[in-house]
Amino acid sequence: MARTNYIEALIEDGGEITIGALPPHECVATAADGSNCLAMLVRRDGESLNVLLKRLDKAIGLAWSHDAFVDEVNDGESELL
């Protein structure tokens, strides 16, 4: 599996990721630090779990470097990823 630097850094800093069902979505990946939800991604049709994790890693990087918070659960598919 590919190294996920932002995910690793987030977890090492006390943050968390979750992956699971969030109706009506079959699979959602989220990332949060102590006080902020950094990203909420909906797994795309045919998308592997590995690819979803890579997108989550990129989304965490965007949140940290550009204050760009991706919310595909409420806002639909993101053009950033």
GROMACS elastic network, one bead per residue, 0.5 to 0.9 nm:
[ bonds ]
;  ai    aj funct       b0    kb
    1     4     6  0.87787   500
    1    50     6  0.72088   500
    2    50     6  0.79754   500
    2    54     6  0.79831   500
    3     7     6  0.89553   500
    3     8     6  0.84755   500
    3    54     6  0.87940   500
    4     7     6  0.54601   500
    4     8     6  0.61553   500
    4     9     6  0.86784   500
    4    53     6  0.78444   500
    4    54     6  0.68721   500
    4    57     6  0.59964   500
    4    58     6  0.87543   500
    5     8     6  0.51378   500
    5     9     6  0.61185   500
    5    10     6  0.85549   500
    5    57     6  0.71982   500
    5    61     6  0.89958   500
    6     9     6  0.50282   500
    6    10     6  0.59908   500
    6    11     6  0.85848   500
    6    56     6  0.87787   500
    6    57     6  0.54214   500
    6    58     6  0.74827   500
    6    59     6  0.88715   500
    6    60     6  0.61924   500
    6    61     6  0.60985   500
    7    10     6  0.50845   500
    7    11     6  0.62340   500
    7    12     6  0.85348   500
    7    15     6  0.87860   500
    7    16     6  0.82831   500
    7    17     6  0.77333   500
    7    31     6  0.82198   500
    7    53     6  0.86227   500
    7    56     6  0.78291   500
    7    57     6  0.55503   500
    7    58     6  0.89656   500
    7    60     6  0.72556   500
    7    61     6  0.88498   500
    8    11     6  0.53050   500
    8    12     6  0.60601   500
    8    13     6  0.85521   500
    8    57     6  0.89075   500
    9    12     6  0.50489   500
    9    13     6  0.60990   500
    9    14     6  0.87809   500
    9    15     6  0.84811   500
   10    13     6  0.51667   500
   10    14     6  0.65328   500
   10    15     6  0.50091   500
   10    16     6  0.67511   500
   10    17     6  0.84775   500
   10    31     6  0.83285   500
   10    32     6  0.80682   500
   10    33     6  0.68569   500
   10    60     6  0.82432   500
   11    14     6  0.51318   500
   11    16     6  0.54847   500
   11    17     6  0.77448   500
   11    33     6  0.83297   500
   12    15     6  0.71761   500
   13    16     6  0.89769   500
   13    33     6  0.79612   500
   13    34     6  0.89278   500
   14    33     6  0.68500   500
   14    34     6  0.70087   500
   15    31     6  0.75366   500
   15    32     6  0.56712   500
   15    34     6  0.59443   500
   16    30     6  0.82178   500
   16    31     6  0.58220   500
   16    32     6  0.55211   500
   16    33     6  0.64207   500
   16    34     6  0.85031   500
   17    29     6  0.70352   500
   17    30     6  0.54114   500
   17    32     6  0.64388   500
   17    33     6  0.88620   500
   17    56     6  0.89676   500
   18    28     6  0.79076   500
   18    29     6  0.55805   500
   18    30     6  0.52339   500
   18    31     6  0.66488   500
   18    32     6  0.88224   500
   19    27     6  0.67697   500
   19    28     6  0.56130   500
   19    30     6  0.65533   500
   20    25     6  0.89958   500
   20    26     6  0.73223   500
   20    28     6  0.55037   500
   20    29     6  0.67330   500
   21    24     6  0.80073   500
   21    25     6  0.60899   500
   21    28     6  0.59691   500
   21    29     6  0.88180   500
   22    25     6  0.52020   500
   22    26     6  0.63951   500
   22    27     6  0.64854   500
   22    28     6  0.62565   500
   22    73     6  0.87640   500
   23    26     6  0.64841   500
   23    27     6  0.84386   500
   25    28     6  0.67278   500
   25    42     6  0.69825   500
   25    43     6  0.81838   500
   25    73     6  0.80314   500
   26    42     6  0.82474   500
   26    43     6  0.77626   500
   27    41     6  0.85984   500
   27    42     6  0.61586   500
   27    43     6  0.54972   500
   27    44     6  0.86544   500
   28    40     6  0.67971   500
   28    41     6  0.55190   500
   28    43     6  0.58290   500
   28    52     6  0.89601   500
   28    72     6  0.89260   500
   28    73     6  0.77952   500
   29    39     6  0.78853   500
   29    40     6  0.58180   500
   29    41     6  0.51652   500
   29    42     6  0.65429   500
   29    43     6  0.74419   500
   29    52     6  0.75055   500
   29    53     6  0.77178   500
   29    56     6  0.70258   500
   30    37     6  0.75677   500
   30    38     6  0.75555   500
   30    39     6  0.54419   500
   30    41     6  0.62945   500
   30    42     6  0.88825   500
   30    56     6  0.74836   500
   31    36     6  0.86952   500
   31    37     6  0.60922   500
   31    38     6  0.54245   500
   31    39     6  0.52708   500
   31    40     6  0.67540   500
   31    41     6  0.89833   500
   31    56     6  0.74610   500
   31    57     6  0.88812   500
   31    59     6  0.87581   500
   31    60     6  0.71654   500
   32    35     6  0.73265   500
   32    36     6  0.55517   500
   32    38     6  0.51894   500
   32    39     6  0.71427   500
   32    60     6  0.87583   500
   33    36     6  0.54411   500
   33    37     6  0.66068   500
   33    38     6  0.71646   500
   34    37     6  0.85522   500
   37    40     6  0.76625   500
   37    69     6  0.79652   500
   38    59     6  0.75166   500
   38    60     6  0.60793   500
   38    62     6  0.88575   500
   38    63     6  0.59189   500
   38    64     6  0.82401   500
   38    67     6  0.88948   500
   38    68     6  0.83799   500
   38    69     6  0.55514   500
   38    70     6  0.70599   500
   38    71     6  0.84267   500
   39    56     6  0.71020   500
   39    59     6  0.61584   500
   39    60     6  0.65751   500
   39    63     6  0.76725   500
   39    69     6  0.57569   500
   39    71     6  0.57300   500
   39    72     6  0.81584   500
   40    56     6  0.80781   500
   40    59     6  0.87345   500
   40    69     6  0.84710   500
   40    70     6  0.61641   500
   40    72     6  0.57987   500
   40    73     6  0.61401   500
   40    74     6  0.86393   500
   41    44     6  0.88816   500
   41    52     6  0.78705   500
   41    55     6  0.80605   500
   41    56     6  0.69513   500
   41    59     6  0.86466   500
   41    70     6  0.72304   500
   41    71     6  0.63163   500
   41    72     6  0.50689   500
   41    73     6  0.64566   500
   41    77     6  0.81184   500
   41    78     6  0.85988   500
   42    52     6  0.83312   500
   42    71     6  0.86339   500
   42    72     6  0.58302   500
   42    73     6  0.61710   500
   42    76     6  0.83581   500
   42    77     6  0.76972   500
   43    46     6  0.83404   500
   43    47     6  0.63164   500
   43    48     6  0.81791   500
   43    49     6  0.79401   500
   43    52     6  0.62728   500
   44    47     6  0.51837   500
   44    48     6  0.85038   500
   44    52     6  0.81366   500
   44    77     6  0.87904   500
   45    48     6  0.88507   500
   47    50     6  0.82244   500
   47    51     6  0.63663   500
   47    52     6  0.67100   500
   48    51     6  0.52692   500
   48    52     6  0.63564   500
   48    53     6  0.87438   500
   49    53     6  0.62031   500
   49    54     6  0.86604   500
   50    53     6  0.51487   500
   50    54     6  0.63167   500
   50    55     6  0.87699   500
   51    55     6  0.62550   500
   51    56     6  0.85900   500
   52    55     6  0.50941   500
   52    56     6  0.61684   500
   52    57     6  0.86280   500
   53    57     6  0.60947   500
   53    58     6  0.85930   500
   54    57     6  0.50425   500
   54    58     6  0.62876   500
   54    59     6  0.86187   500
   55    58     6  0.50488   500
   55    59     6  0.60903   500
   55    60     6  0.86655   500
   55    81     6  0.64568   500
   56    60     6  0.62170   500
   56    61     6  0.86306   500
   56    81     6  0.89416   500
   57    60     6  0.52391   500
   57    61     6  0.64087   500
   57    62     6  0.88207   500
   58    61     6  0.50216   500
   58    62     6  0.62606   500
   58    63     6  0.87111   500
   58    81     6  0.75532   500
   59    63     6  0.62115   500
   59    64     6  0.86646   500
   59    68     6  0.80056   500
   59    69     6  0.73138   500
   59    70     6  0.65037   500
   59    80     6  0.81872   500
   59    81     6  0.73194   500
   60    63     6  0.50817   500
   60    64     6  0.62435   500
   60    65     6  0.85785   500
   60    68     6  0.88647   500
   60    69     6  0.80831   500
   60    70     6  0.87071   500
   61    64     6  0.51974   500
   61    65     6  0.59423   500
   61    66     6  0.80274   500
   61    68     6  0.89317   500
   62    65     6  0.52630   500
   62    66     6  0.53158   500
   62    67     6  0.65157   500
   62    68     6  0.54727   500
   62    69     6  0.71594   500
   62    70     6  0.84257   500
   62    80     6  0.86747   500
   63    66     6  0.56645   500
   63    69     6  0.51745   500
   63    70     6  0.77799   500
   64    67     6  0.58219   500
   64    68     6  0.77515   500
   64    69     6  0.88333   500
   65    68     6  0.79272   500
   66    69     6  0.85879   500
   68    80     6  0.88360   500
   70    73     6  0.89947   500
   70    75     6  0.83722   500
   70    77     6  0.89486   500
   70    78     6  0.67317   500
   70    80     6  0.78975   500
   70    81     6  0.86907   500
   71    74     6  0.59382   500
   71    75     6  0.57272   500
   71    76     6  0.72778   500
   71    77     6  0.81449   500
   71    78     6  0.75502   500
   72    75     6  0.50320   500
   72    77     6  0.50966   500
   72    78     6  0.61652   500
   73    76     6  0.60761   500
   73    77     6  0.81550   500
   75    78     6  0.77262   500
   77    80     6  0.89130   500
   77    81     6  0.84359   500
   78    81     6  0.58901   500
